[in-house]
Amino acid sequence: MRKILLFGIVMSLFSCSTDNQTVLDDEVNKESKTIDPAVGYYSPYEYSPVHGLHIGAGFTYRMINNTDLNFEFTPFLGLGSYDGDPFSNTYWHPSYGIGDPSSSYYTPNLSANGVKYGNFLPAEPIHLPPFRNRSINTVNHYPVPIDLPGGTNGFVCDYPGSAYVYEDGYFLQKSGKLFFIEFKVRDQTNRIIANSKVRMNFPYNLDVTTTTDWFNVGIVDSYFGEELVYNKFTREICLVIKSSSPVKDIYRFTYQNRRFQVGMRSTANNIDIYLREI
């Protein structure tokens, strides 16, 4: 498989970034395709069970700030498709030695801790001023757009101080996924009033042994120590969320007698990262 050079430039021909205000409505995409109707999970991520590349249609990362506060967050990306063995040095194909230092495909960040799932690479922080939004449209088969430094058409991973290497982007852009964010909310005086994390949504307390389409990966992630599961049809890897999980898909806080919510959620067409007043 030929490596794609300067992917950020290519993405600029197909992706766009917008600042127009988006109304975040819980009824949006009610009719979108359900990955698993039995558990009520919707997702645009869909990977091939043969080669692990994303085969779903293009979708949109919608980053939304519907408040008068400043919203800044750091996206954390990881491998999103399950190839059947979390401990092997290869990923989907024998030549992709992501865990082998002698391989030209070696990815020390994504294959850390002796496993290739549950390791995450931070992208450059994204800042949304009050009542400003941004969208990143993906291209078919490229679920994680990786842009060049200074770009706005994808996630920028190669920034000063980052441990990013080219091979990270090579696999993330084809088989990656956004798993969680770290965020800060500031008031008009630039004072931090909320500082935490939220994860991609997943049905709470789901026991995959009671389902027909979900299975345990057999390891926990390196950041939260939560179980990893995957869908047998789409091969998508997800982080389990329990009632006892300290970090979930929403975070609520109060400021000046007003209540706010930061959250992440997926539909068949979008990935939403948002700050809104509730």
C-alpha positions as CSV (number, residue, x, y, z in Angstrom):
1,M,0.0,0.0,0.0
2,R,1.5,3.3,-1.1
3,K,2.2,5.9,1.6
4,I,0.4,9.2,1.1
5,L,2.7,12.2,1.4
6,L,1.6,15.6,2.5
7,F,-1.9,14.3,3.3
8,G,-2.8,17.6,4.9
9,I,-2.5,19.3,1.5
10,V,-4.7,16.7,-0.1
11,M,-7.2,17.1,2.6
12,S,-7.4,20.8,2.0
13,L,-8.9,20.1,-1.3
14,F,-11.8,18.1,0.2
15,S,-12.3,19.3,3.8
16,C,-13.5,22.6,5.1
17,S,-13.5,24.6,8.3
18,T,-16.5,26.8,9.1
19,D,-17.3,29.3,11.8
20,N,-21.0,29.6,11.3
21,Q,-23.1,29.0,14.4
22,T,-24.5,25.5,14.7
23,V,-27.6,24.7,16.7
24,L,-26.9,21.6,18.8
25,D,-30.2,19.7,19.1
26,D,-30.7,16.3,20.7
27,E,-33.1,15.5,17.9
28,V,-30.5,16.0,15.2
29,N,-29.9,12.8,13.1
30,K,-32.7,10.9,14.7
31,E,-33.0,8.9,11.5
32,S,-29.3,8.2,11.0
33,K,-28.1,4.6,10.6
34,T,-27.6,2.7,13.9
35,I,-24.5,0.7,14.2
36,D,-26.2,-1.5,16.8
37,P,-29.9,-0.9,17.4
38,A,-29.9,-3.5,20.2
39,V,-27.8,-1.3,22.4
40,G,-28.6,2.1,20.9
41,Y,-25.2,3.0,19.6
42,Y,-24.7,5.3,16.6
43,S,-21.3,5.9,15.0
44,P,-19.8,7.0,11.7
45,Y,-16.7,4.8,12.2
46,E,-16.8,1.6,10.1
47,Y,-13.7,-0.4,9.2
48,S,-13.1,-3.3,6.9
49,P,-12.9,-6.7,8.7
50,V,-10.3,-7.7,6.0
51,H,-7.8,-4.9,6.1
52,G,-8.9,-2.5,8.9
53,L,-9.1,0.6,6.7
54,H,-12.1,2.9,7.2
55,I,-14.8,2.0,4.6
56,G,-17.7,4.1,5.9
57,A,-18.9,7.3,4.2
58,G,-17.4,10.6,4.9
59,F,-18.6,12.4,8.0
60,T,-18.2,15.6,10.0
61,Y,-16.4,16.5,13.2
62,R,-18.6,19.4,14.6
63,M,-16.9,21.5,17.3
64,I,-19.6,23.7,18.8
65,N,-19.5,26.5,21.4
66,N,-23.0,27.9,21.9
67,T,-22.0,30.0,24.9
68,D,-20.4,33.3,25.8
69,L,-17.4,31.5,27.3
70,N,-14.1,30.4,25.7
71,F,-13.8,26.7,25.0
72,E,-10.4,25.1,24.4
73,F,-9.8,21.3,24.0
74,T,-7.1,18.9,23.1
75,P,-8.2,15.9,20.9
76,F,-6.7,12.5,21.7
77,L,-6.5,10.1,18.8
78,G,-5.8,6.3,18.7
79,L,-6.1,3.2,16.5
80,G,-9.8,2.6,15.9
81,S,-10.1,-0.8,14.2
82,Y,-9.5,-4.2,15.8
83,D,-7.4,-6.7,13.9
84,G,-7.8,-9.6,16.4
85,D,-4.6,-9.4,18.4
86,P,-3.8,-6.5,20.8
87,F,-0.3,-7.9,21.5
88,S,1.2,-8.6,18.1
89,N,3.8,-6.3,16.6
90,T,2.0,-6.0,13.3
91,Y,-1.3,-4.2,12.5
92,W,-3.6,-5.9,10.1
93,H,-0.9,-6.8,7.6
94,P,2.4,-8.7,8.3
95,S,4.4,-5.8,6.7
96,Y,2.9,-3.2,9.1
97,G,5.2,-3.7,12.0
98,I,4.0,-0.9,14.1
99,G,5.5,-2.5,17.2
100,D,8.7,-3.5,15.7
101,P,11.6,-0.9,16.0
102,S,13.2,-2.4,12.9
103,S,10.2,-1.8,10.7
104,S,9.7,1.3,8.6
105,Y,6.1,1.4,9.9
106,Y,7.2,1.5,13.6
107,T,5.0,3.7,15.7
108,P,6.4,4.0,19.2
109,N,3.4,6.2,20.3
110,L,0.6,4.0,19.1
111,S,2.3,0.7,20.1
112,A,3.4,1.8,23.6
113,N,3.1,-0.5,26.6
114,G,3.4,-3.7,24.6
115,V,0.0,-3.3,23.0
116,K,-1.4,-1.4,20.0
117,Y,-4.8,-0.4,21.3
118,G,-5.6,2.0,24.1
119,N,-2.7,4.3,23.4
120,F,-3.5,7.9,22.4
121,L,-1.7,10.7,20.7
122,P,-2.7,14.3,21.5
123,A,-3.4,16.7,18.7
124,E,-2.8,20.4,18.9
125,P,-5.4,22.2,21.1
126,I,-8.4,23.7,19.3
127,H,-9.8,27.1,20.6
128,L,-13.4,28.1,20.1
129,P,-14.2,31.7,21.1
130,P,-17.7,32.5,22.3
131,F,-20.5,31.5,19.9
132,R,-18.0,30.2,17.4
133,N,-17.9,26.8,15.8
134,R,-15.7,24.8,13.5
135,S,-16.3,21.8,11.3
136,I,-13.9,19.3,9.8
137,N,-15.3,17.2,6.9
138,T,-13.6,13.9,6.3
139,V,-13.0,12.2,3.0
140,N,-14.2,8.6,2.5
141,H,-11.8,6.1,3.9
142,Y,-9.9,8.8,5.9
143,P,-11.7,9.0,9.3
144,V,-9.0,11.2,11.0
145,P,-7.8,14.0,8.8
146,I,-4.3,15.0,9.7
147,D,-3.3,18.5,8.6
148,L,0.0,20.3,8.4
149,P,1.1,22.7,11.1
150,G,-1.0,25.8,10.9
151,G,-3.8,24.1,9.0
152,T,-7.5,24.1,9.9
153,N,-8.7,21.3,7.7
154,G,-7.8,18.5,10.1
155,F,-6.1,17.6,13.4
156,V,-2.6,19.0,13.7
157,C,-0.4,16.5,15.4
158,D,3.1,17.7,14.4
159,Y,3.5,20.7,16.6
160,P,6.3,21.9,18.9
161,G,6.8,19.5,21.8
162,S,4.8,16.7,20.2
163,A,6.1,13.2,20.1
164,Y,4.4,12.7,16.7
165,V,6.1,10.8,14.0
166,Y,5.0,10.4,10.4
167,E,4.0,6.8,10.9
168,D,1.4,7.9,13.5
169,G,-0.4,9.9,10.9
170,Y,-0.1,7.2,8.3
171,F,-2.2,4.8,10.4
172,L,-4.4,7.4,12.2
173,Q,-5.7,8.9,9.0
174,K,-6.7,5.5,7.6
175,S,-7.7,3.5,10.7
176,G,-7.8,6.0,13.5
177,K,-10.5,7.4,15.8
178,L,-11.1,10.3,18.2
179,F,-11.5,8.8,21.7
180,F,-11.6,11.7,24.1
181,I,-10.7,15.4,24.8
182,E,-9.1,17.3,27.6
183,F,-10.7,20.7,27.9
184,K,-10.6,24.1,29.6
185,V,-13.4,26.7,29.8
186,R,-12.5,30.3,30.5
187,D,-14.6,33.3,31.2
188,Q,-14.2,36.7,29.6
189,T,-11.3,37.6,31.9
190,N,-9.5,34.4,30.8
191,R,-10.0,32.8,34.2
192,I,-10.3,29.0,34.0
193,I,-13.7,28.0,35.4
194,A,-13.8,24.3,34.2
195,N,-10.9,22.0,33.5
196,S,-11.5,18.3,32.9
197,K,-11.9,15.5,30.3
198,V,-14.8,13.9,28.4
199,R,-14.9,10.7,26.4
200,M,-16.7,9.6,23.3
201,N,-20.1,8.4,24.2
202,F,-20.9,4.7,24.7
203,P,-23.9,3.0,26.3
204,Y,-23.4,3.1,30.1
205,N,-22.7,-0.2,31.9
206,L,-23.0,-2.3,28.8
207,D,-22.1,-6.0,29.5
208,V,-20.8,-7.1,26.1
209,T,-21.2,-10.8,27.1
210,T,-25.0,-10.2,26.9
211,T,-24.8,-8.9,23.3
212,T,-24.3,-10.6,20.0
213,D,-22.2,-7.9,18.2
214,W,-19.7,-6.7,20.8
215,F,-16.7,-8.4,22.4
216,N,-13.9,-7.6,24.8
217,V,-10.5,-6.7,23.4
218,G,-8.9,-8.3,26.5
219,I,-7.0,-5.2,27.7
220,V,-7.6,-1.8,29.3
221,D,-6.6,1.5,27.8
222,S,-3.4,3.2,29.0
223,Y,-5.0,6.5,30.0
224,F,-8.2,5.7,32.0
225,G,-7.7,2.0,32.7
226,E,-11.1,1.2,31.2
227,E,-12.0,-1.9,29.3
228,L,-11.8,-1.8,25.5
229,V,-14.5,-3.5,23.4
230,Y,-15.1,-3.9,19.7
231,N,-17.9,-4.4,17.2
232,K,-17.6,-7.6,15.2
233,F,-19.1,-6.1,12.1
234,T,-17.6,-2.6,12.0
235,R,-14.4,-3.6,14.0
236,E,-14.7,-0.3,15.8
237,I,-12.9,-0.1,19.2
238,C,-14.7,1.7,22.0
239,L,-14.0,2.6,25.6
240,V,-16.5,1.1,28.1
241,I,-18.3,3.7,30.3
242,K,-19.5,2.6,33.7
243,S,-21.6,4.4,36.2
244,S,-18.5,4.5,38.4
245,S,-16.2,5.8,35.6
246,P,-14.7,9.2,36.8
247,V,-14.7,10.4,33.2
248,K,-17.8,10.0,31.0
249,D,-19.2,11.5,27.8
250,I,-20.5,14.6,29.6
251,Y,-19.2,17.0,32.2
252,R,-21.4,19.6,33.9
253,F,-20.5,22.7,35.9
254,T,-22.0,25.8,37.3
255,Y,-20.8,29.4,36.7
256,Q,-22.5,32.5,38.0
257,N,-25.7,30.5,38.7
258,R,-25.7,29.2,35.2
259,R,-25.3,25.5,34.3
260,F,-23.2,24.3,31.4
261,Q,-22.3,21.0,29.8
262,V,-19.3,19.9,27.9
263,G,-19.8,16.7,25.9
264,M,-19.0,14.3,23.1
265,R,-21.4,12.2,21.1
266,S,-21.5,10.3,17.9
267,T,-24.2,9.7,15.2
268,A,-24.0,7.9,11.9
269,N,-23.1,11.3,10.3
270,N,-21.2,13.4,12.9
271,I,-18.9,13.5,15.8
272,D,-19.9,16.4,18.1
273,I,-17.7,18.1,20.6
274,Y,-19.6,20.8,22.3
275,L,-20.0,23.4,25.1
276,R,-23.6,24.6,25.8
277,E,-25.7,26.1,28.5
278,I,-28.3,23.8,30.0
